[in-house]
Amino acid sequence: IGERPMRFLKLKEVIEKTALSRSAIYRKMDEGDFPVSVSLGDRAVAWLEEEIHSWMELRLSQRQNH
């Protein structure tokens, strides 16, 4: 109860939510500092909205601890 339904976000939405560029997203993924995309087939990828949300919350908590 109260759990959000699982939702995929396309790259454009991830860019809008995080304010990161496409290249920054892929660089951070390669560095292990960003959620990994999910292949939807035929060159289409997406990210789980909850993983993006958790990544953003982690950034906020790190800011508050400094």
Sequence and secondary structure as in RCSB ss.txt:
>XXXX:A:sequence
IGERPMRFLKLKEVIEKTALSRSAIYRKMDEGDFPVSVSLGDRAVAWLEEEIHSWMELRLSQRQNH
>XXXX:A:secstr
       EE HHHHHHHH   HHHHHHHHHHT S   EEEETTEEEEEHHHHHHHHHHHHHHHHT 
